[in-house]
Amino acid sequence: MGKKHVFYIRKKLLIFLFLLLTKPSFGHDPNQNLPANKIFEKFNLPTVGESKPIGFYAKGCLSGGVQLSDTGPNWQIMRPSRNRNWGHPSVISYIKDLSKSATQIGWKGLYIGDIAAPRGGPMPYGHQSHQTGLDVDIWLTPPKSLTLTKKERDKIKAVSVRKKNLKEVNNNWTLNHAKILKAAASDNRVDRIFINAPAKIWMCENMEGSKKWLQKIRPIWGHHSHFHVRLKCPKASPECVKQKPTVTQISKSPTGCDNTLYWWVTKALEPPDPNKKKTIIKKKKGARDYTMNDLPKMCLNIIHGK
Ligand SMILES: [Zn+2]
């Protein structure tokens, strides 16, 4: 091996060592093109400064997240180890107000599921939305105690209110559930609420008085042990992207208690027609595939900010 060759290898080695040592130890290296959820999951704290939802519920992030306290007079957060009790102030005050209404209806309060991560953004598991601090899951389990330990709340099983046939509510469902949903949907801050179709059908068929509030309650798969409240974009939040079409635009009736609702417990449950030509559906990019390039540019400030 000639002297020149050895020198060449040494030079290469030095360059390699230099690159290794100067590589940033943490943070967002744009060349790596990491999934955004891998970046957001590293933050245990929000950014400082003004609270602002940025982007869309399922494609965005949260500036200045506010924490819902672990245990309040009428609520406890569930799965505390996930650290997903952060949101825009509008969702925090909404939860406090609704949990107070729950006590007037006859419950001890509410068990609160996921809101958002400290800086919002796509999550490594669980949800497509809940990214801007305006979504909250509320358990359909009536609280027996509001003094559960963190450990107990990481383990406790949520009660389902739906029969296994997917067509009706089961015996866990009560009139008080419906009253809480009514209070939840009648609040002007709410854009829409997602819950399983049998629960909405029960409310359409059994609730008295004006049923206009039912329009905001939207049937969806799952959601039989919690309901999901989505708030409107707050005032003075130009970066927040509204959901379109609106509930009024997609509804066939003022309550949504129509054939589009009953479809969920009839046609939707029929086995697929084997003679029907299979259409190949291209898999849509989901929240877990997003990189920082898919999110609003302002989210870069959120992952780089203090
Ligand atoms: Zn949810």
py3Dmol code that shows the C-alpha trace and the ligand (Angstrom):
import py3Dmol

protein = """\
ATOM      1  CA  MET A   1       0.000   0.000   0.000  1.00  0.00           C
ATOM      2  CA  GLY A   2       1.549   3.307  -1.022  1.00  0.00           C
ATOM      3  CA  LYS A   3       1.941   6.261   1.315  1.00  0.00           C
ATOM      4  CA  LYS A   4      -0.465   8.314  -0.769  1.00  0.00           C
ATOM      5  CA  HIS A   5      -3.207   5.699  -0.392  1.00  0.00           C
ATOM      6  CA  VAL A   6      -2.911   5.582   3.428  1.00  0.00           C
ATOM      7  CA  PHE A   7      -3.183   9.333   3.542  1.00  0.00           C
ATOM      8  CA  TYR A   8      -6.329   9.158   1.435  1.00  0.00           C
ATOM      9  CA  ILE A   9      -7.959   6.649   3.817  1.00  0.00           C
ATOM     10  CA  ARG A  10      -7.005   8.795   6.826  1.00  0.00           C
ATOM     11  CA  LYS A  11      -8.573  11.824   5.214  1.00  0.00           C
ATOM     12  CA  LYS A  12     -11.792   9.919   4.562  1.00  0.00           C
ATOM     13  CA  LEU A  13     -11.859   8.720   8.155  1.00  0.00           C
ATOM     14  CA  LEU A  14     -11.388  12.241   9.444  1.00  0.00           C
ATOM     15  CA  ILE A  15     -14.255  13.540   7.337  1.00  0.00           C
ATOM     16  CA  PHE A  16     -16.438  10.718   8.629  1.00  0.00           C
ATOM     17  CA  LEU A  17     -15.558  11.493  12.250  1.00  0.00           C
ATOM     18  CA  PHE A  18     -16.193  15.187  11.680  1.00  0.00           C
ATOM     19  CA  LEU A  19     -19.677  14.481  10.274  1.00  0.00           C
ATOM     20  CA  LEU A  20     -20.462  12.113  13.109  1.00  0.00           C
ATOM     21  CA  LEU A  21     -19.516  14.627  15.786  1.00  0.00           C
ATOM     22  CA  THR A  22     -21.211  17.646  14.256  1.00  0.00           C
ATOM     23  CA  LYS A  23     -24.526  15.914  13.541  1.00  0.00           C
ATOM     24  CA  PRO A  24     -27.233  17.596  15.651  1.00  0.00           C
ATOM     25  CA  SER A  25     -28.016  15.353  18.598  1.00  0.00           C
ATOM     26  CA  PHE A  26     -31.709  16.167  18.597  1.00  0.00           C
ATOM     27  CA  GLY A  27     -34.293  17.928  16.631  1.00  0.00           C
ATOM     28  CA  HIS A  28     -35.589  18.189  13.223  1.00  0.00           C
ATOM     29  CA  ASP A  29     -33.110  17.385  10.510  1.00  0.00           C
ATOM     30  CA  PRO A  30     -35.024  18.243   7.321  1.00  0.00           C
ATOM     31  CA  ASN A  31     -32.818  15.865   5.300  1.00  0.00           C
ATOM     32  CA  GLN A  32     -34.071  12.887   7.276  1.00  0.00           C
ATOM     33  CA  ASN A  33     -37.705  13.552   6.355  1.00  0.00           C
ATOM     34  CA  LEU A  34     -38.952  11.885   9.540  1.00  0.00           C
ATOM     35  CA  PRO A  35     -42.667  11.297  10.069  1.00  0.00           C
ATOM     36  CA  ALA A  36     -43.934  14.378  11.916  1.00  0.00           C
ATOM     37  CA  ASN A  37     -45.370  12.267  14.759  1.00  0.00           C
ATOM     38  CA  LYS A  38     -41.831  11.124  15.650  1.00  0.00           C
ATOM     39  CA  ILE A  39     -40.897  14.773  16.123  1.00  0.00           C
ATOM     40  CA  PHE A  40     -43.995  15.901  18.017  1.00  0.00           C
ATOM     41  CA  GLU A  41     -43.961  12.944  20.422  1.00  0.00           C
ATOM     42  CA  LYS A  42     -40.628  14.128  21.848  1.00  0.00           C
ATOM     43  CA  PHE A  43     -42.094  17.287  23.371  1.00  0.00           C
ATOM     44  CA  ASN A  44     -43.316  17.118  26.949  1.00  0.00           C
ATOM     45  CA  LEU A  45     -44.100  20.823  27.114  1.00  0.00           C
ATOM     46  CA  PRO A  46     -45.945  23.330  24.898  1.00  0.00           C
ATOM     47  CA  THR A  47     -44.419  26.362  23.227  1.00  0.00           C
ATOM     48  CA  VAL A  48     -44.566  29.561  25.212  1.00  0.00           C
ATOM     49  CA  GLY A  49     -46.729  32.403  23.967  1.00  0.00           C
ATOM     50  CA  GLU A  50     -50.165  32.900  22.546  1.00  0.00           C
ATOM     51  CA  SER A  51     -52.478  29.903  22.211  1.00  0.00           C
ATOM     52  CA  LYS A  52     -53.333  29.289  18.588  1.00  0.00           C
ATOM     53  CA  PRO A  53     -54.658  26.291  16.685  1.00  0.00           C
ATOM     54  CA  ILE A  54     -52.656  26.014  13.456  1.00  0.00           C
ATOM     55  CA  GLY A  55     -54.047  24.211  10.420  1.00  0.00           C
ATOM     56  CA  PHE A  56     -56.747  21.537  10.301  1.00  0.00           C
ATOM     57  CA  TYR A  57     -57.934  19.171  13.058  1.00  0.00           C
ATOM     58  CA  ALA A  58     -56.249  16.266  11.259  1.00  0.00           C
ATOM     59  CA  LYS A  59     -53.296  18.192   9.790  1.00  0.00           C
ATOM     60  CA  GLY A  60     -51.895  20.816  12.076  1.00  0.00           C
ATOM     61  CA  CYS A  61     -50.341  21.688  15.401  1.00  0.00           C
ATOM     62  CA  LEU A  62     -50.880  23.820  18.487  1.00  0.00           C
ATOM     63  CA  SER A  63     -49.118  26.944  19.657  1.00  0.00           C
ATOM     64  CA  GLY A  64     -49.141  27.799  23.370  1.00  0.00           C
ATOM     65  CA  GLY A  65     -50.998  24.705  24.558  1.00  0.00           C
ATOM     66  CA  VAL A  66     -52.770  24.939  27.921  1.00  0.00           C
ATOM     67  CA  GLN A  67     -52.909  21.965  30.275  1.00  0.00           C
ATOM     68  CA  LEU A  68     -56.151  20.640  31.727  1.00  0.00           C
ATOM     69  CA  SER A  69     -55.335  19.833  35.336  1.00  0.00           C
ATOM     70  CA  ASP A  70     -55.143  16.146  36.108  1.00  0.00           C
ATOM     71  CA  THR A  71     -58.039  16.234  38.569  1.00  0.00           C
ATOM     72  CA  GLY A  72     -60.627  18.967  39.013  1.00  0.00           C
ATOM     73  CA  PRO A  73     -63.803  19.419  41.069  1.00  0.00           C
ATOM     74  CA  ASN A  74     -65.839  17.530  38.454  1.00  0.00           C
ATOM     75  CA  TRP A  75     -63.372  15.670  36.278  1.00  0.00           C
ATOM     76  CA  GLN A  76     -60.320  13.435  36.038  1.00  0.00           C
ATOM     77  CA  ILE A  77     -58.165  12.901  32.998  1.00  0.00           C
ATOM     78  CA  MET A  78     -57.849   9.307  31.817  1.00  0.00           C
ATOM     79  CA  ARG A  79     -54.641   7.633  30.608  1.00  0.00           C
ATOM     80  CA  PRO A  80     -52.521  10.355  32.267  1.00  0.00           C
ATOM     81  CA  SER A  81     -49.247   8.736  31.183  1.00  0.00           C
ATOM     82  CA  ARG A  82     -50.005   9.686  27.562  1.00  0.00           C
ATOM     83  CA  ASN A  83     -49.599  13.399  28.361  1.00  0.00           C
ATOM     84  CA  ARG A  84     -52.408  14.345  26.019  1.00  0.00           C
ATOM     85  CA  ASN A  85     -54.286  16.738  28.281  1.00  0.00           C
ATOM     86  CA  TRP A  86     -53.193  19.875  26.402  1.00  0.00           C
ATOM     87  CA  GLY A  87     -55.390  22.104  24.307  1.00  0.00           C
ATOM     88  CA  HIS A  88     -56.492  25.536  23.235  1.00  0.00           C
ATOM     89  CA  PRO A  89     -58.030  27.511  26.164  1.00  0.00           C
ATOM     90  CA  SER A  90     -61.461  27.223  24.507  1.00  0.00           C
ATOM     91  CA  VAL A  91     -61.448  23.428  24.885  1.00  0.00           C
ATOM     92  CA  ILE A  92     -60.175  23.631  28.459  1.00  0.00           C
ATOM     93  CA  SER A  93     -62.997  25.962  29.534  1.00  0.00           C
ATOM     94  CA  TYR A  94     -65.509  23.907  27.536  1.00  0.00           C
ATOM     95  CA  ILE A  95     -64.510  20.759  29.458  1.00  0.00           C
ATOM     96  CA  LYS A  96     -64.806  22.554  32.799  1.00  0.00           C
ATOM     97  CA  ASP A  97     -68.275  23.878  31.885  1.00  0.00           C
ATOM     98  CA  LEU A  98     -69.545  20.537  30.572  1.00  0.00           C
ATOM     99  CA  SER A  99     -68.270  18.598  33.564  1.00  0.00           C
ATOM    100  CA  LYS A 100     -70.177  21.022  35.785  1.00  0.00           C
ATOM    101  CA  SER A 101     -73.336  20.446  33.716  1.00  0.00           C
ATOM    102  CA  ALA A 102     -72.780  16.696  34.156  1.00  0.00           C
ATOM    103  CA  THR A 103     -73.065  17.105  37.928  1.00  0.00           C
ATOM    104  CA  GLN A 104     -76.367  18.954  37.514  1.00  0.00           C
ATOM    105  CA  ILE A 105     -77.610  16.044  35.389  1.00  0.00           C
ATOM    106  CA  GLY A 106     -76.699  13.542  38.081  1.00  0.00           C
ATOM    107  CA  TRP A 107     -73.202  12.303  37.333  1.00  0.00           C
ATOM    108  CA  LYS A 108     -70.226  12.846  39.645  1.00  0.00           C
ATOM    109  CA  GLY A 109     -68.520  14.563  36.738  1.00  0.00           C
ATOM    110  CA  LEU A 110     -66.676  13.437  33.610  1.00  0.00           C
ATOM    111  CA  TYR A 111     -63.776  11.211  32.695  1.00  0.00           C
ATOM    112  CA  ILE A 112     -61.770  13.084  30.098  1.00  0.00           C
ATOM    113  CA  GLY A 113     -59.917  11.176  27.364  1.00  0.00           C
ATOM    114  CA  ASP A 114     -57.319  12.537  24.951  1.00  0.00           C
ATOM    115  CA  ILE A 115     -57.218  16.210  24.009  1.00  0.00           C
ATOM    116  CA  ALA A 116     -53.863  16.841  22.276  1.00  0.00           C
ATOM    117  CA  ALA A 117     -50.131  16.511  22.831  1.00  0.00           C
ATOM    118  CA  PRO A 118     -48.344  19.568  24.330  1.00  0.00           C
ATOM    119  CA  ARG A 119     -47.582  20.949  20.862  1.00  0.00           C
ATOM    120  CA  GLY A 120     -50.427  19.157  19.097  1.00  0.00           C
ATOM    121  CA  GLY A 121     -49.421  17.602  15.782  1.00  0.00           C
ATOM    122  CA  PRO A 122     -49.848  14.053  14.446  1.00  0.00           C
ATOM    123  CA  MET A 123     -49.684  11.302  17.075  1.00  0.00           C
ATOM    124  CA  PRO A 124     -47.752   8.025  17.038  1.00  0.00           C
ATOM    125  CA  TYR A 125     -50.926   6.069  17.909  1.00  0.00           C
ATOM    126  CA  GLY A 126     -54.634   6.609  18.467  1.00  0.00           C
ATOM    127  CA  HIS A 127     -56.046   9.424  16.425  1.00  0.00           C
ATOM    128  CA  GLN A 128     -55.957  11.016  13.005  1.00  0.00           C
ATOM    129  CA  SER A 129     -57.250  14.299  14.405  1.00  0.00           C
ATOM    130  CA  HIS A 130     -56.703  15.866  17.865  1.00  0.00           C
ATOM    131  CA  GLN A 131     -53.803  17.826  16.307  1.00  0.00           C
ATOM    132  CA  THR A 132     -54.783  21.449  16.929  1.00  0.00           C
ATOM    133  CA  GLY A 133     -56.031  21.328  20.530  1.00  0.00           C
ATOM    134  CA  LEU A 134     -59.723  21.669  19.621  1.00  0.00           C
ATOM    135  CA  ASP A 135     -60.770  17.985  19.843  1.00  0.00           C
ATOM    136  CA  VAL A 136     -61.542  16.131  23.056  1.00  0.00           C
ATOM    137  CA  ASP A 137     -62.709  12.598  23.798  1.00  0.00           C
ATOM    138  CA  ILE A 138     -65.128  12.258  26.701  1.00  0.00           C
ATOM    139  CA  TRP A 139     -65.761   8.850  28.208  1.00  0.00           C
ATOM    140  CA  LEU A 140     -69.252   7.355  28.328  1.00  0.00           C
ATOM    141  CA  THR A 141     -68.330   5.712  31.640  1.00  0.00           C
ATOM    142  CA  PRO A 142     -70.161   7.488  34.491  1.00  0.00           C
ATOM    143  CA  PRO A 143     -67.431   8.240  37.055  1.00  0.00           C
ATOM    144  CA  LYS A 144     -67.698   6.193  40.236  1.00  0.00           C
ATOM    145  CA  SER A 145     -64.850   8.121  41.807  1.00  0.00           C
ATOM    146  CA  LEU A 146     -62.901  11.282  41.026  1.00  0.00           C
ATOM    147  CA  THR A 147     -60.005  10.322  43.257  1.00  0.00           C
ATOM    148  CA  LEU A 148     -58.546   7.527  41.154  1.00  0.00           C
ATOM    149  CA  THR A 149     -54.762   7.304  41.183  1.00  0.00           C
ATOM    150  CA  LYS A 150     -52.776   7.848  37.983  1.00  0.00           C
ATOM    151  CA  LYS A 151     -52.046   4.126  37.881  1.00  0.00           C
ATOM    152  CA  GLU A 152     -55.733   3.254  38.148  1.00  0.00           C
ATOM    153  CA  ARG A 153     -56.573   5.705  35.384  1.00  0.00           C
ATOM    154  CA  ASP A 154     -53.959   4.244  33.075  1.00  0.00           C
ATOM    155  CA  LYS A 155     -55.618   0.829  33.480  1.00  0.00           C
ATOM    156  CA  ILE A 156     -59.370   1.365  34.002  1.00  0.00           C
ATOM    157  CA  LYS A 157     -61.555  -0.078  31.260  1.00  0.00           C
ATOM    158  CA  ALA A 158     -63.988   2.210  29.481  1.00  0.00           C
ATOM    159  CA  VAL A 159     -67.596   1.025  29.391  1.00  0.00           C
ATOM    160  CA  SER A 160     -69.230   0.442  26.002  1.00  0.00           C
ATOM    161  CA  VAL A 161     -72.828   1.577  25.447  1.00  0.00           C
ATOM    162  CA  ARG A 162     -73.395  -0.404  22.228  1.00  0.00           C
ATOM    163  CA  LYS A 163     -74.581  -3.956  21.622  1.00  0.00           C
ATOM    164  CA  LYS A 164     -72.284  -6.344  19.780  1.00  0.00           C
ATOM    165  CA  ASN A 165     -74.736  -6.403  16.836  1.00  0.00           C
ATOM    166  CA  LEU A 166     -73.714  -2.765  16.186  1.00  0.00           C
ATOM    167  CA  LYS A 167     -77.393  -1.832  15.809  1.00  0.00           C
ATOM    168  CA  GLU A 168     -78.593  -0.787  19.254  1.00  0.00           C
ATOM    169  CA  VAL A 169     -77.425   0.689  22.513  1.00  0.00           C
ATOM    170  CA  ASN A 170     -76.971  -1.782  25.379  1.00  0.00           C
ATOM    171  CA  ASN A 171     -77.994  -1.607  29.049  1.00  0.00           C
ATOM    172  CA  ASN A 172     -75.110   0.685  29.941  1.00  0.00           C
ATOM    173  CA  TRP A 173     -76.797   3.488  28.009  1.00  0.00           C
ATOM    174  CA  THR A 174     -79.023   5.760  30.130  1.00  0.00           C
ATOM    175  CA  LEU A 175     -81.161   8.875  29.766  1.00  0.00           C
ATOM    176  CA  ASN A 176     -78.389  10.766  31.578  1.00  0.00           C
ATOM    177  CA  HIS A 177     -75.995   9.920  28.741  1.00  0.00           C
ATOM    178  CA  ALA A 178     -78.435  11.567  26.354  1.00  0.00           C
ATOM    179  CA  LYS A 179     -78.792  14.602  28.622  1.00  0.00           C
ATOM    180  CA  ILE A 180     -75.025  15.042  28.757  1.00  0.00           C
ATOM    181  CA  LEU A 181     -74.814  14.752  24.972  1.00  0.00           C
ATOM    182  CA  LYS A 182     -77.568  17.363  24.693  1.00  0.00           C
ATOM    183  CA  ALA A 183     -75.665  19.751  26.964  1.00  0.00           C
ATOM    184  CA  ALA A 184     -72.472  19.011  25.022  1.00  0.00           C
ATOM    185  CA  ALA A 185     -74.050  19.717  21.620  1.00  0.00           C
ATOM    186  CA  SER A 186     -76.097  22.750  22.661  1.00  0.00           C
ATOM    187  CA  ASP A 187     -72.934  24.711  23.412  1.00  0.00           C
ATOM    188  CA  ASN A 188     -72.218  27.325  20.783  1.00  0.00           C
ATOM    189  CA  ARG A 189     -68.478  26.576  20.818  1.00  0.00           C
ATOM    190  CA  VAL A 190     -69.095  23.138  19.323  1.00  0.00           C
ATOM    191  CA  ASP A 191     -68.701  22.460  15.610  1.00  0.00           C
ATOM    192  CA  ARG A 192     -69.737  18.778  15.741  1.00  0.00           C
ATOM    193  CA  ILE A 193     -69.732  15.708  17.970  1.00  0.00           C
ATOM    194  CA  PHE A 194     -68.980  12.152  16.870  1.00  0.00           C
ATOM    195  CA  ILE A 195     -70.688   9.130  18.432  1.00  0.00           C
ATOM    196  CA  ASN A 196     -71.842   5.665  17.318  1.00  0.00           C
ATOM    197  CA  ALA A 197     -75.065   5.560  15.279  1.00  0.00           C
ATOM    198  CA  PRO A 198     -77.144   3.480  17.784  1.00  0.00           C
ATOM    199  CA  ALA A 199     -76.650   6.190  20.427  1.00  0.00           C
ATOM    200  CA  LYS A 200     -77.843   8.897  18.060  1.00  0.00           C
ATOM    201  CA  ILE A 201     -80.798   6.755  16.965  1.00  0.00           C
ATOM    202  CA  TRP A 202     -81.808   6.295  20.602  1.00  0.00           C
ATOM    203  CA  MET A 203     -81.704  10.053  21.158  1.00  0.00           C
ATOM    204  CA  CYS A 204     -83.672  10.743  17.952  1.00  0.00           C
ATOM    205  CA  GLU A 205     -86.375   8.324  19.067  1.00  0.00           C
ATOM    206  CA  ASN A 206     -86.530   9.086  22.786  1.00  0.00           C
ATOM    207  CA  MET A 207     -85.641  12.691  23.532  1.00  0.00           C
ATOM    208  CA  GLU A 208     -88.425  15.197  24.007  1.00  0.00           C
ATOM    209  CA  GLY A 209     -88.642  18.827  22.992  1.00  0.00           C
ATOM    210  CA  SER A 210     -86.734  20.508  20.202  1.00  0.00           C
ATOM    211  CA  LYS A 211     -84.226  18.179  18.600  1.00  0.00           C
ATOM    212  CA  LYS A 212     -82.279  20.755  16.644  1.00  0.00           C
ATOM    213  CA  TRP A 213     -79.229  20.098  18.813  1.00  0.00           C
ATOM    214  CA  LEU A 214     -79.096  16.582  17.381  1.00  0.00           C
ATOM    215  CA  GLN A 215     -77.901  17.862  14.017  1.00  0.00           C
ATOM    216  CA  LYS A 216     -74.452  18.525  15.450  1.00  0.00           C
ATOM    217  CA  ILE A 217     -74.221  14.923  16.602  1.00  0.00           C
ATOM    218  CA  ARG A 218     -72.708  12.899  13.785  1.00  0.00           C
ATOM    219  CA  PRO A 219     -72.782   9.096  13.512  1.00  0.00           C
ATOM    220  CA  ILE A 220     -69.440   7.367  13.041  1.00  0.00           C
ATOM    221  CA  TRP A 221     -67.814   3.925  13.490  1.00  0.00           C
ATOM    222  CA  GLY A 222     -66.331   3.128  16.889  1.00  0.00           C
ATOM    223  CA  HIS A 223     -67.009   5.813  19.491  1.00  0.00           C
ATOM    224  CA  HIS A 224     -69.103   3.487  21.661  1.00  0.00           C
ATOM    225  CA  SER A 225     -67.110   4.034  24.859  1.00  0.00           C
ATOM    226  CA  HIS A 226     -66.445   7.732  24.319  1.00  0.00           C
ATOM    227  CA  PHE A 227     -67.808  10.632  22.321  1.00  0.00           C
ATOM    228  CA  HIS A 228     -65.588  13.069  20.494  1.00  0.00           C
ATOM    229  CA  VAL A 229     -66.262  16.800  20.701  1.00  0.00           C
ATOM    230  CA  ARG A 230     -64.815  19.068  18.031  1.00  0.00           C
ATOM    231  CA  LEU A 231     -64.876  22.794  18.698  1.00  0.00           C
ATOM    232  CA  LYS A 232     -65.123  25.493  16.047  1.00  0.00           C
ATOM    233  CA  CYS A 233     -62.082  27.557  15.212  1.00  0.00           C
ATOM    234  CA  PRO A 234     -61.937  30.222  17.932  1.00  0.00           C
ATOM    235  CA  LYS A 235     -62.276  33.914  17.040  1.00  0.00           C
ATOM    236  CA  ALA A 236     -59.058  35.655  16.030  1.00  0.00           C
ATOM    237  CA  SER A 237     -57.292  32.498  14.936  1.00  0.00           C
ATOM    238  CA  PRO A 238     -56.592  33.060  11.239  1.00  0.00           C
ATOM    239  CA  GLU A 239     -54.307  30.002  11.028  1.00  0.00           C
ATOM    240  CA  CYS A 240     -57.115  27.650  12.111  1.00  0.00           C
ATOM    241  CA  VAL A 241     -58.732  25.823   9.165  1.00  0.00           C
ATOM    242  CA  LYS A 242     -62.511  25.340   9.424  1.00  0.00           C
ATOM    243  CA  GLN A 243     -64.073  21.983   8.611  1.00  0.00           C
ATOM    244  CA  LYS A 244     -66.001  21.900   5.348  1.00  0.00           C
ATOM    245  CA  PRO A 245     -68.634  20.965   4.408  1.00  0.00           C
ATOM    246  CA  THR A 246     -70.383  22.256   7.534  1.00  0.00           C
ATOM    247  CA  VAL A 247     -72.779  20.049   9.494  1.00  0.00           C
ATOM    248  CA  THR A 248     -75.735  21.991   8.043  1.00  0.00           C
ATOM    249  CA  GLN A 249     -74.427  21.407   4.534  1.00  0.00           C
ATOM    250  CA  ILE A 250     -74.046  17.642   4.956  1.00  0.00           C
ATOM    251  CA  SER A 251     -77.319  17.123   6.819  1.00  0.00           C
ATOM    252  CA  LYS A 252     -80.399  15.951   4.957  1.00  0.00           C
ATOM    253  CA  SER A 253     -82.667  17.219   7.748  1.00  0.00           C
ATOM    254  CA  PRO A 254     -82.579  19.735  10.631  1.00  0.00           C
ATOM    255  CA  THR A 255     -81.851  16.926  13.123  1.00  0.00           C
ATOM    256  CA  GLY A 256     -80.007  14.350  11.030  1.00  0.00           C
ATOM    257  CA  CYS A 257     -82.540  11.795  12.322  1.00  0.00           C
ATOM    258  CA  ASP A 258     -83.242  10.504   8.826  1.00  0.00           C
ATOM    259  CA  ASN A 259     -82.403   7.663   6.446  1.00  0.00           C
ATOM    260  CA  THR A 260     -78.751   8.755   6.323  1.00  0.00           C
ATOM    261  CA  LEU A 261     -78.597   7.848  10.026  1.00  0.00           C
ATOM    262  CA  TYR A 262     -80.432   4.514   9.734  1.00  0.00           C
ATOM    263  CA  TRP A 263     -78.071   3.553   6.881  1.00  0.00           C
ATOM    264  CA  TRP A 264     -75.417   2.910   9.540  1.00  0.00           C
ATOM    265  CA  VAL A 265     -77.430   0.123  11.154  1.00  0.00           C
ATOM    266  CA  THR A 266     -78.833  -1.410   7.951  1.00  0.00           C
ATOM    267  CA  LYS A 267     -77.079  -1.158   4.584  1.00  0.00           C
ATOM    268  CA  ALA A 268     -73.695  -0.379   6.097  1.00  0.00           C
ATOM    269  CA  LEU A 269     -73.754  -3.672   8.029  1.00  0.00           C
ATOM    270  CA  GLU A 270     -74.678  -5.885   5.078  1.00  0.00           C
ATOM    271  CA  PRO A 271     -71.868  -8.090   3.738  1.00  0.00           C
ATOM    272  CA  PRO A 272     -70.318  -6.724   0.546  1.00  0.00           C
ATOM    273  CA  ASP A 273     -71.858  -7.923  -2.711  1.00  0.00           C
ATOM    274  CA  PRO A 274     -69.475 -10.586  -4.101  1.00  0.00           C
ATOM    275  CA  ASN A 275     -70.605  -9.871  -7.692  1.00  0.00           C
ATOM    276  CA  LYS A 276     -69.757  -6.238  -7.458  1.00  0.00           C
ATOM    277  CA  LYS A 277     -66.582  -5.288  -9.249  1.00  0.00           C
ATOM    278  CA  LYS A 278     -63.870  -4.550  -6.785  1.00  0.00           C
ATOM    279  CA  THR A 279     -62.585  -1.045  -7.115  1.00  0.00           C
ATOM    280  CA  ILE A 280     -59.048  -0.616  -6.015  1.00  0.00           C
ATOM    281  CA  ILE A 281     -58.895   2.163  -3.510  1.00  0.00           C
ATOM    282  CA  LYS A 282     -55.564   3.857  -3.283  1.00  0.00           C
ATOM    283  CA  LYS A 283     -54.521   4.069   0.338  1.00  0.00           C
ATOM    284  CA  LYS A 284     -54.792   7.646   1.466  1.00  0.00           C
ATOM    285  CA  LYS A 285     -51.909   9.247   3.267  1.00  0.00           C
ATOM    286  CA  GLY A 286     -52.788   9.308   6.968  1.00  0.00           C
ATOM    287  CA  ALA A 287     -51.633  11.387   9.915  1.00  0.00           C
ATOM    288  CA  ARG A 288     -48.896   8.871  10.723  1.00  0.00           C
ATOM    289  CA  ASP A 289     -47.374   9.287   7.241  1.00  0.00           C
ATOM    290  CA  TYR A 290     -47.160  13.057   7.364  1.00  0.00           C
ATOM    291  CA  THR A 291     -43.779  14.712   7.355  1.00  0.00           C
ATOM    292  CA  MET A 292     -43.248  18.337   8.308  1.00  0.00           C
ATOM    293  CA  ASN A 293     -43.744  19.197   4.610  1.00  0.00           C
ATOM    294  CA  ASP A 294     -47.389  18.082   4.824  1.00  0.00           C
ATOM    295  CA  LEU A 295     -48.170  20.329   7.781  1.00  0.00           C
ATOM    296  CA  PRO A 296     -48.664  24.111   7.693  1.00  0.00           C
ATOM    297  CA  LYS A 297     -45.317  25.937   7.510  1.00  0.00           C
ATOM    298  CA  MET A 298     -46.012  27.580  10.866  1.00  0.00           C
ATOM    299  CA  CYS A 299     -45.707  24.179  12.542  1.00  0.00           C
ATOM    300  CA  LEU A 300     -41.957  24.421  11.907  1.00  0.00           C
ATOM    301  CA  ASN A 301     -41.902  27.308  14.400  1.00  0.00           C
ATOM    302  CA  ILE A 302     -43.743  25.083  16.857  1.00  0.00           C
ATOM    303  CA  ILE A 303     -41.132  22.315  16.740  1.00  0.00           C
ATOM    304  CA  HIS A 304     -38.226  24.783  16.783  1.00  0.00           C
ATOM    305  CA  GLY A 305     -39.687  27.209  19.321  1.00  0.00           C
ATOM    306  CA  LYS A 306     -39.121  27.392  23.046  1.00  0.00           C
TER     307      LYS A 306
END
"""
ligand_1 = """\
1
ZN
Zn -61.417 11.609 19.459
"""
view = py3Dmol.view(width=600, height=400)
view.addModel(protein, "pdb")
view.setStyle({"model": 0}, {"cartoon": {"style": "trace"}})
view.addModel(ligand_1, "xyz")
view.setStyle({"model": 1}, {"stick": {}})
view.zoomTo()
view.show()
